[in-house]
Amino acid sequence: MSSPGGRFAGRVAIITGAGAPDGIGFAVARLLVDEGARVVLGATSDRILARGAELGDTAVGVVGDLTAEGSAKALVDTAVDRWGRVDILVNNAG
């Protein structure tokens, strides 16, 4: 699914508000993965875990509510623990 030589190859993105399968956040995630990025998807529903799996091993879903203390940190920690950094933030929650 991902393109190792795509425009975003090697980049790591966090995308909030990515839970809806037909929403902007998930569409952006799919485009970034198709262009070689690795993505952390954030959403309030545990359905985000399945959404991440749909995109393969270059994506992971994290359940959280950005109004709750620690949720944003969990997204960053997941990206850094898994891929070493964060290059792109798509703030789509809300």
Biopython code that builds the backbone (N, CA, C, O; Angstrom):
import numpy as np
from Bio.PDB.StructureBuilder import StructureBuilder

atoms = [
    (1, "MET", "N", (0.816, -1.190, 0.000)),
    (1, "MET", "CA", (0.000, 0.000, 0.000)),
    (1, "MET", "C", (0.859, 1.253, 0.000)),
    (1, "MET", "O", (0.560, 2.195, -0.735)),
    (2, "SER", "N", (1.943, 1.296, 0.821)),
    (2, "SER", "CA", (2.750, 2.503, 0.848)),
    (2, "SER", "C", (3.799, 2.479, -0.254)),
    (2, "SER", "O", (4.197, 1.422, -0.743)),
    (3, "SER", "N", (4.228, 3.664, -0.626)),
    (3, "SER", "CA", (5.239, 3.814, -1.661)),
    (3, "SER", "C", (6.552, 4.205, -1.002)),
    (3, "SER", "O", (6.669, 5.322, -0.500)),
    (4, "PRO", "N", (7.555, 3.310, -0.987)),
    (4, "PRO", "CA", (8.810, 3.624, -0.318)),
    (4, "PRO", "C", (9.499, 4.856, -0.889)),
    (4, "PRO", "O", (10.286, 5.502, -0.197)),
    (5, "GLY", "N", (9.215, 5.185, -2.132)),
    (5, "GLY", "CA", (9.834, 6.345, -2.750)),
    (5, "GLY", "C", (8.902, 7.520, -2.892)),
    (5, "GLY", "O", (9.190, 8.445, -3.651)),
    (6, "GLY", "N", (7.787, 7.511, -2.179)),
    (6, "GLY", "CA", (6.800, 8.575, -2.302)),
    (6, "GLY", "C", (7.274, 9.898, -1.726)),
    (6, "GLY", "O", (8.339, 9.974, -1.113)),
    (7, "ARG", "N", (6.488, 10.924, -1.926)),
    (7, "ARG", "CA", (6.828, 12.277, -1.471)),
    (7, "ARG", "C", (7.036, 12.372, 0.029)),
    (7, "ARG", "O", (7.763, 13.247, 0.499)),
    (8, "PHE", "N", (6.401, 11.476, 0.794)),
    (8, "PHE", "CA", (6.511, 11.528, 2.253)),
    (8, "PHE", "C", (7.261, 10.324, 2.812)),
    (8, "PHE", "O", (7.096, 9.970, 3.980)),
    (9, "ALA", "N", (8.082, 9.699, 1.978)),
    (9, "ALA", "CA", (8.837, 8.518, 2.404)),
    (9, "ALA", "C", (9.689, 8.840, 3.627)),
    (9, "ALA", "O", (10.424, 9.827, 3.646)),
    (10, "GLY", "N", (9.579, 7.994, 4.644)),
    (10, "GLY", "CA", (10.360, 8.160, 5.858)),
    (10, "GLY", "C", (9.805, 9.170, 6.838)),
    (10, "GLY", "O", (10.332, 9.299, 7.942)),
    (11, "ARG", "N", (8.770, 9.884, 6.477)),
    (11, "ARG", "CA", (8.167, 10.883, 7.372)),
    (11, "ARG", "C", (7.193, 10.194, 8.310)),
    (11, "ARG", "O", (6.622, 9.151, 7.990)),
    (12, "VAL", "N", (7.017, 10.804, 9.485)),
    (12, "VAL", "CA", (6.089, 10.277, 10.486)),
    (12, "VAL", "C", (5.050, 11.353, 10.773)),
    (12, "VAL", "O", (5.391, 12.491, 11.095)),
    (13, "ALA", "N", (3.776, 10.980, 10.652)),
    (13, "ALA", "CA", (2.677, 11.924, 10.839)),
    (13, "ALA", "C", (1.769, 11.494, 11.977)),
    (13, "ALA", "O", (1.546, 10.304, 12.199)),
    (14, "ILE", "N", (1.249, 12.481, 12.693)),
    (14, "ILE", "CA", (0.168, 12.272, 13.651)),
    (14, "ILE", "C", (-1.057, 12.949, 13.062)),
    (14, "ILE", "O", (-0.999, 14.107, 12.649)),
    (15, "ILE", "N", (-2.169, 12.217, 13.027)),
    (15, "ILE", "CA", (-3.416, 12.759, 12.490)),
    (15, "ILE", "C", (-4.495, 12.586, 13.543)),
    (15, "ILE", "O", (-4.838, 11.460, 13.904)),
    (16, "THR", "N", (-5.031, 13.690, 14.038)),
    (16, "THR", "CA", (-6.126, 13.618, 14.999)),
    (16, "THR", "C", (-7.454, 13.622, 14.242)),
    (16, "THR", "O", (-7.516, 14.039, 13.086)),
    (17, "GLY", "N", (-8.499, 13.160, 14.894)),
    (17, "GLY", "CA", (-9.817, 13.133, 14.261)),
    (17, "GLY", "C", (-9.876, 12.220, 13.057)),
    (17, "GLY", "O", (-10.505, 12.546, 12.051)),
    (18, "ALA", "N", (-9.214, 11.062, 13.159)),
    (18, "ALA", "CA", (-9.096, 10.162, 12.008)),
    (18, "ALA", "C", (-10.017, 8.950, 12.087)),
    (18, "ALA", "O", (-9.816, 7.981, 11.354)),
    (19, "GLY", "N", (-11.017, 8.980, 12.956)),
    (19, "GLY", "CA", (-11.825, 7.793, 13.204)),
    (19, "GLY", "C", (-12.882, 7.450, 12.173)),
    (19, "GLY", "O", (-13.218, 6.277, 12.007)),
    (20, "ALA", "N", (-13.411, 8.437, 11.481)),
    (20, "ALA", "CA", (-14.485, 8.159, 10.519)),
    (20, "ALA", "C", (-13.901, 7.624, 9.218)),
    (20, "ALA", "O", (-13.019, 8.261, 8.642)),
    (21, "PRO", "N", (-14.367, 6.468, 8.739)),
    (21, "PRO", "CA", (-13.792, 5.878, 7.525)),
    (21, "PRO", "C", (-13.979, 6.742, 6.282)),
    (21, "PRO", "O", (-13.223, 6.613, 5.319)),
    (22, "ASP", "N", (-14.975, 7.619, 6.296)),
    (22, "ASP", "CA", (-15.211, 8.488, 5.143)),
    (22, "ASP", "C", (-14.899, 9.949, 5.467)),
    (22, "ASP", "O", (-15.346, 10.857, 4.766)),
    (23, "GLY", "N", (-14.124, 10.168, 6.540)),
    (23, "GLY", "CA", (-13.807, 11.520, 6.973)),
    (23, "GLY", "C", (-12.487, 12.043, 6.419)),
    (23, "GLY", "O", (-11.715, 11.312, 5.799)),
    (24, "ILE", "N", (-12.256, 13.320, 6.660)),
    (24, "ILE", "CA", (-11.050, 13.985, 6.177)),
    (24, "ILE", "C", (-9.794, 13.381, 6.794)),
    (24, "ILE", "O", (-8.819, 13.132, 6.084)),
    (25, "GLY", "N", (-9.801, 13.143, 8.104)),
    (25, "GLY", "CA", (-8.614, 12.626, 8.778)),
    (25, "GLY", "C", (-8.145, 11.301, 8.217)),
    (25, "GLY", "O", (-6.954, 11.118, 7.964)),
    (26, "PHE", "N", (-9.071, 10.372, 8.021)),
    (26, "PHE", "CA", (-8.686, 9.064, 7.492)),
    (26, "PHE", "C", (-8.267, 9.167, 6.030)),
    (26, "PHE", "O", (-7.377, 8.440, 5.588)),
    (27, "ALA", "N", (-8.899, 10.062, 5.278)),
    (27, "ALA", "CA", (-8.506, 10.264, 3.877)),
    (27, "ALA", "C", (-7.078, 10.804, 3.789)),
    (27, "ALA", "O", (-6.299, 10.368, 2.942)),
    (28, "VAL", "N", (-6.740, 11.744, 4.657)),
    (28, "VAL", "CA", (-5.377, 12.274, 4.694)),
    (28, "VAL", "C", (-4.401, 11.165, 5.074)),
    (28, "VAL", "O", (-3.323, 11.055, 4.490)),
    (29, "ALA", "N", (-4.778, 10.346, 6.052)),
    (29, "ALA", "CA", (-3.919, 9.231, 6.465)),
    (29, "ALA", "C", (-3.647, 8.290, 5.301)),
    (29, "ALA", "O", (-2.506, 7.886, 5.074)),
    (30, "ARG", "N", (-4.675, 7.951, 4.578)),
    (30, "ARG", "CA", (-4.524, 7.044, 3.438)),
    (30, "ARG", "C", (-3.587, 7.658, 2.381)),
    (30, "ARG", "O", (-2.730, 6.963, 1.835)),
    (31, "LEU", "N", (-3.748, 8.934, 2.102)),
    (31, "LEU", "CA", (-2.879, 9.602, 1.126)),
    (31, "LEU", "C", (-1.424, 9.624, 1.592)),
    (31, "LEU", "O", (-0.511, 9.363, 0.809)),
    (32, "LEU", "N", (-1.217, 9.937, 2.870)),
    (32, "LEU", "CA", (0.151, 9.974, 3.390)),
    (32, "LEU", "C", (0.805, 8.596, 3.341)),
    (32, "LEU", "O", (1.965, 8.469, 2.949)),
    (33, "VAL", "N", (0.061, 7.567, 3.738)),
    (33, "VAL", "CA", (0.596, 6.200, 3.681)),
    (33, "VAL", "C", (0.910, 5.823, 2.235)),
    (33, "VAL", "O", (1.951, 5.228, 1.957)),
    (34, "ASP", "N", (0.018, 6.166, 1.326)),
    (34, "ASP", "CA", (0.252, 5.863, -0.090)),
    (34, "ASP", "C", (1.516, 6.546, -0.619)),
    (34, "ASP", "O", (2.135, 6.067, -1.570)),
    (35, "GLU", "N", (1.894, 7.663, 0.000)),
    (35, "GLU", "CA", (3.095, 8.395, -0.412)),
    (35, "GLU", "C", (4.302, 8.075, 0.470)),
    (35, "GLU", "O", (5.299, 8.797, 0.441)),
    (36, "GLY", "N", (4.219, 6.989, 1.260)),
    (36, "GLY", "CA", (5.383, 6.505, 1.984)),
    (36, "GLY", "C", (5.499, 6.881, 3.444)),
    (36, "GLY", "O", (6.455, 6.471, 4.102)),
    (37, "ALA", "N", (4.558, 7.651, 3.976)),
    (37, "ALA", "CA", (4.631, 8.067, 5.382)),
    (37, "ALA", "C", (4.173, 6.959, 6.319)),
    (37, "ALA", "O", (3.458, 6.038, 5.923)),
    (38, "ARG", "N", (4.597, 7.072, 7.551)),
    (38, "ARG", "CA", (4.081, 6.244, 8.638)),
    (38, "ARG", "C", (3.194, 7.153, 9.476)),
    (38, "ARG", "O", (3.555, 8.302, 9.730)),
    (39, "VAL", "N", (2.037, 6.655, 9.910)),
    (39, "VAL", "CA", (1.074, 7.529, 10.569)),
    (39, "VAL", "C", (0.558, 6.955, 11.881)),
    (39, "VAL", "O", (0.382, 5.747, 12.042)),
    (40, "VAL", "N", (0.322, 7.878, 12.815)),
    (40, "VAL", "CA", (-0.377, 7.577, 14.055)),
    (40, "VAL", "C", (-1.734, 8.244, 13.939)),
    (40, "VAL", "O", (-1.823, 9.461, 13.779)),
    (41, "LEU", "N", (-2.791, 7.447, 14.021)),
    (41, "LEU", "CA", (-4.156, 7.944, 13.892)),
    (41, "LEU", "C", (-4.758, 8.104, 15.275)),
    (41, "LEU", "O", (-4.708, 7.177, 16.084)),
    (42, "GLY", "N", (-5.322, 9.257, 15.556)),
    (42, "GLY", "CA", (-5.970, 9.485, 16.836)),
    (42, "GLY", "C", (-7.458, 9.683, 16.674)),
    (42, "GLY", "O", (-7.910, 10.355, 15.747)),
    (43, "ALA", "N", (-8.230, 9.086, 17.594)),
    (43, "ALA", "CA", (-9.686, 9.254, 17.598)),
    (43, "ALA", "C", (-10.216, 8.863, 18.968)),
    (43, "ALA", "O", (-9.522, 8.214, 19.751)),
    (44, "THR", "N", (-11.449, 9.261, 19.253)),
    (44, "THR", "CA", (-12.048, 8.970, 20.556)),
    (44, "THR", "C", (-12.636, 7.575, 20.651)),
    (44, "THR", "O", (-12.858, 7.079, 21.756)),
    (45, "SER", "N", (-12.892, 6.939, 19.537)),
    (45, "SER", "CA", (-13.501, 5.609, 19.526)),
    (45, "SER", "C", (-12.439, 4.533, 19.329)),
    (45, "SER", "O", (-11.443, 4.752, 18.641)),
    (46, "ASP", "N", (-12.658, 3.377, 19.933)),
    (46, "ASP", "CA", (-11.703, 2.278, 19.751)),
    (46, "ASP", "C", (-11.756, 1.701, 18.334)),
    (46, "ASP", "O", (-10.959, 0.825, 17.995)),
    (47, "ARG", "N", (-12.668, 2.175, 17.519)),
    (47, "ARG", "CA", (-12.684, 1.772, 16.100)),
    (47, "ARG", "C", (-11.423, 2.225, 15.376)),
    (47, "ARG", "O", (-11.083, 1.702, 14.315)),
    (48, "ILE", "N", (-10.729, 3.206, 15.961)),
    (48, "ILE", "CA", (-9.505, 3.701, 15.332)),
    (48, "ILE", "C", (-8.444, 2.610, 15.259)),
    (48, "ILE", "O", (-7.580, 2.644, 14.384)),
    (49, "LEU", "N", (-8.504, 1.655, 16.162)),
    (49, "LEU", "CA", (-7.527, 0.563, 16.149)),
    (49, "LEU", "C", (-7.659, -0.249, 14.863)),
    (49, "LEU", "O", (-6.660, -0.628, 14.253)),
    (50, "ALA", "N", (-8.902, -0.511, 14.459)),
    (50, "ALA", "CA", (-9.145, -1.232, 13.203)),
    (50, "ALA", "C", (-8.789, -0.364, 12.002)),
    (50, "ALA", "O", (-8.284, -0.870, 11.000)),
    (51, "ARG", "N", (-9.047, 0.937, 12.096)),
    (51, "ARG", "CA", (-8.717, 1.846, 10.990)),
    (51, "ARG", "C", (-7.213, 1.823, 10.733)),
    (51, "ARG", "O", (-6.775, 1.786, 9.583)),
    (52, "GLY", "N", (-6.427, 1.847, 11.802)),
    (52, "GLY", "CA", (-4.979, 1.779, 11.646)),
    (52, "GLY", "C", (-4.554, 0.492, 10.980)),
    (52, "GLY", "O", (-3.683, 0.493, 10.110)),
    (53, "ALA", "N", (-5.166, -0.609, 11.384)),
    (53, "ALA", "CA", (-4.832, -1.918, 10.808)),
    (53, "ALA", "C", (-5.171, -1.972, 9.318)),
    (53, "ALA", "O", (-4.489, -2.653, 8.553)),
    (54, "GLU", "N", (-6.220, -1.259, 8.904)),
    (54, "GLU", "CA", (-6.598, -1.228, 7.484)),
    (54, "GLU", "C", (-5.475, -0.677, 6.610)),
    (54, "GLU", "O", (-5.353, -1.038, 5.439)),
    (55, "LEU", "N", (-4.661, 0.196, 7.188)),
    (55, "LEU", "CA", (-3.592, 0.840, 6.418)),
    (55, "LEU", "C", (-2.284, 0.058, 6.454)),
    (55, "LEU", "O", (-1.306, 0.464, 5.825)),
    (56, "GLY", "N", (-2.251, -1.045, 7.173)),
    (56, "GLY", "CA", (-1.060, -1.891, 7.199)),
    (56, "GLY", "C", (-0.112, -1.552, 8.328)),
    (56, "GLY", "O", (-0.478, -0.874, 9.287)),
    (57, "ASP", "N", (1.109, -2.035, 8.198)),
    (57, "ASP", "CA", (2.069, -1.890, 9.288)),
    (57, "ASP", "C", (2.722, -0.515, 9.355)),
    (57, "ASP", "O", (3.575, -0.276, 10.210)),
    (58, "THR", "N", (2.331, 0.386, 8.466)),
    (58, "THR", "CA", (2.851, 1.745, 8.522)),
    (58, "THR", "C", (1.894, 2.689, 9.241)),
    (58, "THR", "O", (2.076, 3.906, 9.207)),
    (59, "ALA", "N", (0.877, 2.131, 9.889)),
    (59, "ALA", "CA", (-0.092, 2.952, 10.612)),
    (59, "ALA", "C", (-0.479, 2.270, 11.913)),
    (59, "ALA", "O", (-0.479, 1.044, 12.021)),
    (60, "VAL", "N", (-0.806, 3.096, 12.893)),
    (60, "VAL", "CA", (-1.273, 2.587, 14.177)),
    (60, "VAL", "C", (-2.323, 3.559, 14.716)),
    (60, "VAL", "O", (-2.184, 4.776, 14.589)),
    (61, "GLY", "N", (-3.369, 3.005, 15.316)),
    (61, "GLY", "CA", (-4.410, 3.828, 15.912)),
    (61, "GLY", "C", (-4.207, 3.971, 17.402)),
    (61, "GLY", "O", (-3.747, 3.045, 18.070)),
    (62, "VAL", "N", (-4.557, 5.149, 17.927)),
    (62, "VAL", "CA", (-4.476, 5.435, 19.356)),
    (62, "VAL", "C", (-5.806, 6.036, 19.783)),
    (62, "VAL", "O", (-6.278, 7.007, 19.193)),
    (63, "VAL", "N", (-6.407, 5.450, 20.814)),
    (63, "VAL", "CA", (-7.677, 5.949, 21.336)),
    (63, "VAL", "C", (-7.390, 7.030, 22.363)),
    (63, "VAL", "O", (-6.561, 6.847, 23.255)),
    (64, "GLY", "N", (-8.075, 8.154, 22.236)),
    (64, "GLY", "CA", (-7.907, 9.222, 23.214)),
    (64, "GLY", "C", (-8.811, 10.391, 22.904)),
    (64, "GLY", "O", (-9.326, 10.531, 21.795)),
    (65, "ASP", "N", (-8.993, 11.225, 23.906)),
    (65, "ASP", "CA", (-9.794, 12.439, 23.788)),
    (65, "ASP", "C", (-8.856, 13.607, 24.052)),
    (65, "ASP", "O", (-8.341, 13.739, 25.162)),
    (66, "LEU", "N", (-8.628, 14.444, 23.072)),
    (66, "LEU", "CA", (-7.653, 15.517, 23.216)),
    (66, "LEU", "C", (-8.017, 16.538, 24.281)),
    (66, "LEU", "O", (-7.179, 17.360, 24.652)),
    (67, "THR", "N", (-9.246, 16.506, 24.782)),
    (67, "THR", "CA", (-9.592, 17.387, 25.892)),
    (67, "THR", "C", (-9.123, 16.808, 27.222)),
    (67, "THR", "O", (-9.138, 17.502, 28.239)),
    (68, "ALA", "N", (-8.710, 15.553, 27.222)),
    (68, "ALA", "CA", (-8.218, 14.900, 28.441)),
    (68, "ALA", "C", (-6.698, 15.014, 28.514)),
    (68, "ALA", "O", (-5.987, 14.796, 27.533)),
    (69, "GLU", "N", (-6.233, 15.359, 29.692)),
    (69, "GLU", "CA", (-4.793, 15.477, 29.904)),
    (69, "GLU", "C", (-4.096, 14.157, 29.561)),
    (69, "GLU", "O", (-4.535, 13.090, 29.992)),
    (70, "GLY", "N", (-3.051, 14.230, 28.815)),
    (70, "GLY", "CA", (-2.274, 13.047, 28.481)),
    (70, "GLY", "C", (-2.569, 12.448, 27.122)),
    (70, "GLY", "O", (-1.757, 11.675, 26.614)),
    (71, "SER", "N", (-3.695, 12.772, 26.516)),
    (71, "SER", "CA", (-4.033, 12.168, 25.220)),
    (71, "SER", "C", (-3.098, 12.616, 24.103)),
    (71, "SER", "O", (-2.674, 11.799, 23.286)),
    (72, "ALA", "N", (-2.776, 13.896, 24.062)),
    (72, "ALA", "CA", (-1.851, 14.379, 23.034)),
    (72, "ALA", "C", (-0.470, 13.760, 23.235)),
    (72, "ALA", "O", (0.200, 13.386, 22.273)),
    (73, "LYS", "N", (-0.059, 13.659, 24.488)),
    (73, "LYS", "CA", (1.235, 13.044, 24.795)),
    (73, "LYS", "C", (1.263, 11.586, 24.350)),
    (73, "LYS", "O", (2.292, 11.106, 23.873)),
    (74, "ALA", "N", (0.153, 10.881, 24.498)),
    (74, "ALA", "CA", (0.092, 9.477, 24.075)),
    (74, "ALA", "C", (0.306, 9.349, 22.568)),
    (74, "ALA", "O", (0.952, 8.404, 22.115)),
    (75, "LEU", "N", (-0.226, 10.282, 21.793)),
    (75, "LEU", "CA", (-0.024, 10.261, 20.340)),
    (75, "LEU", "C", (1.451, 10.467, 19.990)),
    (75, "LEU", "O", (2.017, 9.735, 19.178)),
    (76, "VAL", "N", (2.057, 11.470, 20.615)),
    (76, "VAL", "CA", (3.471, 11.753, 20.362)),
    (76, "VAL", "C", (4.338, 10.592, 20.829)),
    (76, "VAL", "O", (5.243, 10.159, 20.116)),
    (77, "ASP", "N", (4.060, 10.090, 22.027)),
    (77, "ASP", "CA", (4.843, 8.969, 22.556)),
    (77, "ASP", "C", (4.764, 7.751, 21.645)),
    (77, "ASP", "O", (5.764, 7.064, 21.436)),
    (78, "THR", "N", (3.583, 7.483, 21.103)),
    (78, "THR", "CA", (3.425, 6.344, 20.196)),
    (78, "THR", "C", (4.283, 6.522, 18.948)),
    (78, "THR", "O", (4.968, 5.593, 18.521)),
    (79, "ALA", "N", (4.243, 7.717, 18.368)),
    (79, "ALA", "CA", (5.045, 7.981, 17.165)),
    (79, "ALA", "C", (6.540, 7.854, 17.454)),
    (79, "ALA", "O", (7.274, 7.226, 16.691)),
    (80, "VAL", "N", (6.978, 8.444, 18.545)),
    (80, "VAL", "CA", (8.403, 8.431, 18.879)),
    (80, "VAL", "C", (8.864, 7.027, 19.258)),
    (80, "VAL", "O", (9.937, 6.593, 18.838)),
    (81, "ASP", "N", (8.065, 6.320, 20.044)),
    (81, "ASP", "CA", (8.437, 4.956, 20.440)),
    (81, "ASP", "C", (8.513, 4.025, 19.236)),
    (81, "ASP", "O", (9.387, 3.161, 19.164)),
    (82, "ARG", "N", (7.601, 4.206, 18.301)),
    (82, "ARG", "CA", (7.525, 3.285, 17.162)),
    (82, "ARG", "C", (8.466, 3.663, 16.017)),
    (82, "ARG", "O", (9.096, 2.797, 15.410)),
    (83, "TRP", "N", (8.557, 4.982, 15.724)),
    (83, "TRP", "CA", (9.314, 5.405, 14.548)),
    (83, "TRP", "C", (10.371, 6.478, 14.818)),
    (83, "TRP", "O", (11.027, 6.946, 13.887)),
    (84, "GLY", "N", (10.540, 6.865, 16.064)),
    (84, "GLY", "CA", (11.651, 7.735, 16.425)),
    (84, "GLY", "C", (11.449, 9.229, 16.337)),
    (84, "GLY", "O", (12.318, 9.988, 16.767)),
    (85, "ARG", "N", (10.341, 9.674, 15.799)),
    (85, "ARG", "CA", (10.152, 11.120, 15.659)),
    (85, "ARG", "C", (8.744, 11.449, 15.164)),
    (85, "ARG", "O", (7.938, 10.563, 14.881)),
    (86, "VAL", "N", (8.473, 12.760, 15.069)),
    (86, "VAL", "CA", (7.248, 13.273, 14.452)),
    (86, "VAL", "C", (7.666, 14.366, 13.475)),
    (86, "VAL", "O", (8.392, 15.290, 13.842)),
    (87, "ASP", "N", (7.205, 14.256, 12.230)),
    (87, "ASP", "CA", (7.513, 15.254, 11.209)),
    (87, "ASP", "C", (6.297, 16.086, 10.810)),
    (87, "ASP", "O", (6.429, 17.249, 10.430)),
    (88, "ILE", "N", (5.122, 15.485, 10.899)),
    (88, "ILE", "CA", (3.900, 16.106, 10.379)),
    (88, "ILE", "C", (2.801, 15.983, 11.424)),
    (88, "ILE", "O", (2.629, 14.924, 12.029)),
    (89, "LEU", "N", (2.055, 17.068, 11.637)),
    (89, "LEU", "CA", (0.868, 17.030, 12.492)),
    (89, "LEU", "C", (-0.319, 17.529, 11.686)),
    (89, "LEU", "O", (-0.294, 18.634, 11.144)),
    (90, "VAL", "N", (-1.358, 16.709, 11.611)),
    (90, "VAL", "CA", (-2.617, 17.107, 10.986)),
    (90, "VAL", "C", (-3.625, 17.193, 12.119)),
    (90, "VAL", "O", (-4.107, 16.174, 12.615)),
    (91, "ASN", "N", (-3.940, 18.418, 12.524)),
    (91, "ASN", "CA", (-4.815, 18.651, 13.667)),
    (91, "ASN", "C", (-6.256, 18.749, 13.163)),
    (91, "ASN", "O", (-6.749, 19.838, 12.870)),
    (92, "ASN", "N", (-6.920, 17.603, 13.066)),
    (92, "ASN", "CA", (-8.231, 17.493, 12.451)),
    (92, "ASN", "C", (-9.336, 17.192, 13.466)),
    (92, "ASN", "O", (-10.493, 17.037, 13.078)),
    (93, "ALA", "N", (-9.007, 17.109, 14.739)),
    (93, "ALA", "CA", (-10.013, 16.785, 15.762)),
    (93, "ALA", "C", (-11.015, 17.920, 15.897)),
    (93, "ALA", "O", (-10.682, 19.095, 15.739)),
    (94, "GLY", "N", (-12.255, 17.537, 16.194)),
    (94, "GLY", "CA", (-13.252, 18.552, 16.469)),
    (94, "GLY", "C", (-14.301, 18.584, 15.518)),
    (94, "GLY", "O", (-15.214, 19.401, 15.634)),
]
sb = StructureBuilder()
sb.init_structure("model")
sb.init_model(0)
sb.init_chain("A")
sb.init_seg("    ")
for serial, (resi, resn, name, xyz) in enumerate(atoms, 1):
    if name == "N":
        sb.init_residue(resn, " ", resi, " ")
    sb.init_atom(name, np.array(xyz, "f"), 0.0, 1.0, " ", f" {name:<3s}", serial, name[0])
structure = sb.get_structure()
